[in-house]
Amino acid sequence: MGDDVPDTLERMRNLGPILAGRLRTVGIATPDELRRLGAVEAYVRLKRKFWGETTPAQLYALHGAVTDVRWYALPEEARAALRDAAARRL
């Protein structure tokens, strides 16, 4: 893999060791799996397993990890769309 393509969840933008560990717990072990499933599916899995500890900021972080954008740079319209998509799944 090239240096600019993360080979572990921890190396993806916005993801650290705690969120990466939780992703693995819900069956998402690699950056490719996260990209394939998408931020909303990953968030839904996390929310179902770690209900009280999973926040909308993590949804934004997951989307940012998939799109290689800092979560805090997401416009409010994108955040609202992500929240709506996740709410329909929960």
Backbone hydrogen bonds in HBPLUS format (Angstrom, degrees):
<---DONOR---> <-ACCEPTOR-->    atom                        ^
c    i                          cat <-CA-CA->   ^        H-A-AA   ^      H-
h    n   atom  resd res      DA  || num        DHA   H-A  angle D-A-AA Bond
n    s   type  num  typ     dist DA aas  dist angle  dist       angle   num
A0005-VAL N   A0002-GLY O   3.24 MM   3  5.57 164.1  2.26 111.5 116.3     1
A0011-ARG N   A0008-THR O   3.11 MM   3  5.42 142.6  2.26 104.6 115.0     2
A0012-MET N   A0009-LEU O   2.99 MM   3  5.38 160.4  2.03 113.3 119.7     3
A0015-LEU N   A0012-MET O   3.25 MM   3  5.69 163.8  2.28 127.7 131.8     4
A0020-ALA N   A0016-GLY O   2.96 MM   4  5.98 159.7  2.00 154.2 160.9     5
A0021-GLY N   A0017-PRO O   2.96 MM   4  5.93 153.7  2.03 136.5 143.5     6
A0022-ARG N   A0018-ILE O   2.99 MM   4  6.29 155.2  2.05 149.3 156.2     7
A0023-LEU N   A0019-LEU O   2.89 MM   4  6.13 153.1  1.96 148.8 156.4     8
A0024-ARG N   A0020-ALA O   3.04 MM   4  6.34 156.8  2.09 147.7 153.4     9
A0025-THR N   A0021-GLY O   3.02 MM   4  6.31 149.3  2.12 142.0 150.7    10
A0026-VAL N   A0022-ARG O   3.15 MM   4  6.50 139.9  2.32 143.7 153.2    11
A0026-VAL N   A0023-LEU O   3.12 MM   3  5.26 129.3  2.39  98.1 111.0    12
A0028-ILE N   A0023-LEU O   2.85 MM   5  5.10 162.1  1.88 143.7 139.7    13
A0027-GLY N   A0024-ARG O   3.02 MM   3  5.05 161.3  2.06 109.4 111.1    14
A0034-LEU N   A0030-THR O   3.07 MM   4  6.42 159.8  2.11 152.6 158.2    15
A0035-ARG N   A0031-PRO O   2.88 MM   4  6.13 163.8  1.91 154.1 158.4    16
A0036-ARG N   A0032-ASP O   2.87 MM   4  6.02 156.9  1.93 146.2 153.0    17
A0037-LEU N   A0033-GLU O   2.93 MM   4  6.09 163.2  1.96 152.0 155.8    18
A0038-GLY N   A0034-LEU O   2.77 MM   4  5.71 157.5  1.82 150.0 157.4    19
A0042-ALA N   A0038-GLY O   3.15 MM   4  6.32 164.2  2.17 150.4 155.3    20
A0043-TYR N   A0039-ALA O   2.85 MM   4  5.99 159.8  1.89 150.8 156.6    21
A0044-VAL N   A0040-VAL O   2.87 MM   4  6.11 160.2  1.91 154.2 159.5    22
A0045-ARG N   A0041-GLU O   3.01 MM   4  6.26 162.3  2.04 151.7 155.8    23
A0046-LEU N   A0042-ALA O   2.95 MM   4  6.23 160.0  1.99 149.3 155.2    24
A0047-LYS N   A0043-TYR O   2.74 MM   4  5.92 164.7  1.76 157.0 161.5    25
A0048-ARG N   A0044-VAL O   2.99 MM   4  6.14 155.1  2.05 147.8 153.7    26
A0049-LYS N   A0045-ARG O   3.16 MM   4  6.35 147.9  2.27 143.3 151.4    27
A0050-PHE N   A0046-LEU O   2.64 MM   4  5.57 168.4  1.66 163.0 167.2    28
A0053-GLU N   A0050-PHE O   3.02 MM   3  5.40 144.4  2.15 113.5 124.4    29
A0054-THR N   A0050-PHE O   3.08 MM   4  5.94 117.5  2.49 160.8 176.9    30
A0058-GLN N   A0055-THR O   2.92 MM   3  5.42 137.2  2.10 111.6 122.7    31
A0059-LEU N   A0056-PRO O   2.94 MM   3  4.92 119.7  2.32  95.7 111.7    32
A0060-TYR N   A0056-PRO O   2.99 MM   4  6.41 157.4  2.04 156.0 161.4    33
A0061-ALA N   A0057-ALA O   2.88 MM   4  6.11 150.4  1.97 139.7 148.6    34
A0062-LEU N   A0058-GLN O   2.84 MM   4  6.03 156.6  1.90 146.7 152.2    35
A0063-HIS N   A0059-LEU O   2.99 MM   4  6.26 161.8  2.03 149.1 153.9    36
A0064-GLY N   A0060-TYR O   2.84 MM   4  6.04 158.4  1.89 147.3 154.1    37
A0065-ALA N   A0061-ALA O   2.78 MM   4  6.02 143.4  1.92 142.9 153.6    38
A0066-VAL N   A0062-LEU O   3.00 MM   4  6.28 155.8  2.06 149.6 155.1    39
A0067-THR N   A0063-HIS O   2.91 MM   4  6.13 152.3  1.99 148.9 157.1    40
A0068-ASP N   A0064-GLY O   2.63 MM   4  5.25 113.3  2.07 137.5 150.4    41
A0069-VAL N   A0064-GLY O   2.84 MM   5  4.43 151.8  1.92 122.7 131.6    42
A0073-ALA N   A0070-ARG O   2.96 MM   3  5.44 158.0  2.01 115.7 123.0    43
A0074-LEU N   A0071-TRP O   3.22 MM   3  5.65 167.6  2.24 113.0 116.7    44
A0078-ALA N   A0075-PRO O   3.00 MM   3  5.42 122.6  2.34 108.1 121.5    45
A0079-ARG N   A0075-PRO O   3.08 MM   4  6.46 158.8  2.12 152.6 159.2    46
A0080-ALA N   A0076-GLU O   2.83 MM   4  6.02 163.6  1.86 154.3 158.2    47
A0081-ALA N   A0077-GLU O   3.04 MM   4  6.20 157.5  2.09 142.7 148.8    48
A0082-LEU N   A0078-ALA O   2.97 MM   4  6.19 155.4  2.03 148.1 154.6    49
A0083-ARG N   A0079-ARG O   2.91 MM   4  6.18 164.1  1.93 154.5 158.7    50
A0084-ASP N   A0080-ALA O   2.90 MM   4  6.10 161.3  1.94 151.1 156.3    51
A0085-ALA N   A0081-ALA O   2.96 MM   4  6.12 161.1  1.99 145.8 151.2    52
A0086-ALA N   A0082-LEU O   2.93 MM   4  6.13 161.1  1.97 152.8 157.9    53
A0087-ALA N   A0083-ARG O   2.85 MM   4  6.00 159.5  1.90 149.4 155.6    54
A0088-ARG N   A0084-ASP O   3.09 MM   4  6.30 150.2  2.18 147.3 153.9    55
A0089-ARG N   A0086-ALA O   2.96 MM   3  5.19 140.1  2.12 103.5 115.5    56
A0090-LEU N   A0086-ALA O   3.13 MM   4  6.39 124.7  2.45 145.5 160.5    57
A0090-LEU N   A0087-ALA O   3.35 MM   3  5.24 144.8  2.48  95.1 104.5    58
